[in-house]
Amino acid sequence: AQKITQTQPGMFVQEKEAVTLDCTYDTSDQSYGLFWYKQPSSGEMIFLIYQGSYDEQNATEGRYSLNFQKARKSANLVISASQLGDSAMYFCAMRELNSGYSTLTFGKGTMLLVSP
Amino acid sequence: EAGVAQSPRYKIIEKRQSVAFWCNPISGHATLYWYQQILGQGPKLLIQFQNNGVVDDSQLPKDRFSAERLKGVDSTLKIQPAKLEDSAVYLCASSLVGGPQETQYFGPGTRLLVL
């Protein structure tokens, strides 16, 4: 089974609007972390936001927030006030503890296009 | 603070040739990762080093891929011989000690095309 599922291959949004990118995950671990990365066309993976499984509040970083619903095993990324520079691939990733070291597993990504 | 450096940025080779990629992590980062990202997919971990020791290489095709991290700093990833399906972006990342809440910082990647 897929550990990270991103069901939206592509999303379109107009500048200044908010957009939600979906991510569901599958794990039997109690302790895990969820990450979102942005990958522009240049190829570099840029860290956006982190949510720990024991964090009670949703993570926020500037215009990025993570809508964490533990019972549903979802960790959706919300980008407020979209900008043209937000056009990129977005990857959801999960880290589970494995023999004391942690492995980061990525989803297939969602391409976000922001139009003027 | 300098980020993760990788070279070359692009490489085109013919199948059955060999190729090597280089990575210099962020200064002081003990953990180094190599990922393979095939077009249209998310990155997949190939190998993880803690200092100069291998922590996880379960997804590394060891018949053709090898990696080393001498002195616990720079790392090289080698493919010999290359196959068409090795065409991908190879990403190097590093983190401070490899803890579960740590952010991994990625380099710009090396785009490999095998003809």
Interface residues (C-beta under 8 A of the other chain):
Chain A: I4 S31 Y32 G33 F35 Y37 S42 G43 E44 M45 I46 F47 Y50 G52 F91 A93 R95 L97 N98 Y101 S102 T103 L104 T105 F106 G107 K108 G109
Chain B: Y33 G40 Q41 G42 P43 K44 L45 Q48 Q50 V55 D56 V89 L91 A93 G98 G99 P100 Q101 T103 Q104 Y105 F106 G107 P108 G109 R111
